[in-house]
Amino acid sequence: MNLVPNIGIIVGTRATLVVDAGMGPRNGQVVLRELAKVSKNAGVYFTTTHFHPEHVTGVQAFPPSTRILRSEAQEEEVKQKQPQFISNFSKRTPEIKALLQDVKPRPPDILFDHELKLDLGGVTARLFLIGPGHTRGDTAIYIEEDKVLFTGDVVVNRFFPIFPDPDASGKNWLVILKQLETLQPRTIVPGHGEVGDAALVAKEQSYLKSLQARVAEMKAQGKSDKEAARLLTPEFQMKYPDWDNPGWIADAVEHFYSEPE
């Protein structure tokens, strides 16, 4: 799994918004160095597309004056799940363990229910809750004037979509992608992988719809979720040979299998 997310720095005439911050304070410091190159604004806001450690824990390095924005649904996940996710990630490699050493969640300064519009000075950032898809608190950030959309892991580029926990929803994921299409973004910044255009949404839709249909066929044939996952993993690896993280195909199959049709 690629644990390097895309990070956004949106600069207005009076304030700057940072979207996601990497894993742990060491990566957060890298973000702050890049921020200093492009913005001299005293006002800095920070938001996250979702609560996973490689997206949120870098904020530990940010100065106390940074104003943290978070949806209520995402804040619940930070409180309920982040300590366990940090523990799980820390067991993967010694390097990740070192990055996450002593990381504690930073509480938000501003909580919003479904949507928040932020005027940075000539630039408007629209933050809106779109989950559950990848997580319950998935949040997208749309820069209205430039038609730039930060999707978090609801859209990834050349990665199989990641179904990390019981709150992920394949069925709703497809609804979210349709919703994102209506924004007609010019540029999409996915959670992981290269920046692209609206075609990234179409590609992910095509994969998830195709997988959903094949799961329904297997279910109708009386195959178990495990058997369906075993059969469909190589099938979809062949269909998408340049996509990383094929291990997530099985998780997607099992999610679709358990959801009502």
C-alpha positions, 0 to 999 in steps of 0.5 A, spaced: 500 500 500 502 506 498 502 511 504 504 517 500 498 521 499 497 527 495 497 534 499 494 540 497 496 548 499 491 553 496 493 560 497 488 566 497 490 573 498 488 573 506 489 566 508 491 559 506 488 552 506 492 545 507 489 539 505 492 533 508 499 533 511 502 526 511 504 521 516 507 524 522 510 530 524 517 529 520 512 529 514 508 535 517 515 539 517 516 537 510 509 540 508 510 546 512 517 547 508 513 547 502 508 552 505 513 557 506 515 557 499 508 559 496 505 563 502 506 568 507 499 568 509 499 569 517 492 565 517 493 558 516 487 553 515 488 545 515 483 540 513 483 532 512 479 528 507 479 522 512 482 520 518 487 515 516 494 516 519 498 518 512 493 523 511 492 527 518 497 525 523 502 530 520 498 536 523 502 534 529 508 539 526 503 545 525 504 551 529 498 552 534 495 558 530 493 553 525 485 552 525 483 545 524 477 544 520 473 537 520 466 534 519 463 532 525 462 525 522 470 525 521 471 527 528 467 521 531 472 517 527 478 520 529 476 519 536 473 512 535 478 509 530 485 513 530 488 510 536 487 503 533 489 505 526 496 508 528 497 502 532 496 498 526 500 502 522 506 502 527 506 494 526 507 494 519 515 497 519 520 500 524 520 506 519 512 507 520 513 506 527 518 511 528 514 516 524 508 515 528 511 515 535 507 519 540 502 522 535 496 524 538 490 527 535 489 534 534 482 537 536 478 541 531 477 548 532 471 548 527 466 543 526 461 542 521 455 538 519 455 537 512 458 543 508 463 549 510 465 554 505 471 558 506 473 564 503 481 565 503 481 571 499 479 571 492 479 563 492 473 559 495 474 552 498 468 548 499 468 542 504 463 537 504 461 531 507 461 525 502 462 519 506 461 513 507 465 511 501 472 509 503 470 511 510 464 514 514 467 521 514 470 522 507 470 529 505 471 532 499 474 539 498 472 543 491 476 550 489 470 553 486 474 558 481 479 553 479 474 547 479 480 543 482 477 537 486 480 534 492 477 527 493 481 523 498 481 516 497 474 516 494 478 517 488 485 514 487 489 513 480 492 507 478 490 503 485 485 499 486 480 502 491 481 501 498 475 498 503 479 499 510 473 497 515 466 496 516 464 503 515 466 503 507 460 502 502 461 500 495 454 501 494 454 508 496 461 509 493 458 509 486 453 514 489 458 519 491 462 518 484 456 520 481 455 526 485 462 528 484 461 528 476 456 533 477 461 538 479 464 538 472 471 538 475 477 540 471 482 537 475 482 532 480 487 531 486 486 523 488 488 521 495 494 517 492 497 517 485 498 522 479 493 528 479 488 527 473 482 530 470 474 528 470 476 521 467 479 519 474 472 518 476 469 515 470 475 509 471 473 508 478 466 508 476 467 503 471 471 498 475 466 498 481 460 497 477 463 492 473 465 488 480 459 489 483 455 486 477 460 480 477 459 479 485 451 479 484 453 474 478 457 469 483 452 470 489 446 468 484 450 462 482 451 460 490 458 462 491 460 464 498 464 471 498 470 468 499 470 464 493 467 470 489 473 474 492 478 468 490 475 467 483 474 475 481 481 477 484 485 475 478 480 476 473 480 484 475 488 484 476 488 482 468 483 487 466 487 493 470 494 490 470 497 497 471 493 498 478 497 497 484 494 494 491 490 488 488 490 485 495 484 490 496 480 487 490 478 481 495 475 486 500 471 490 495 468 483 493 466 482 500 463 489 501 459 488 495 457 481 497 454 483 504 450 489 501 443 489 499 442 489 492 
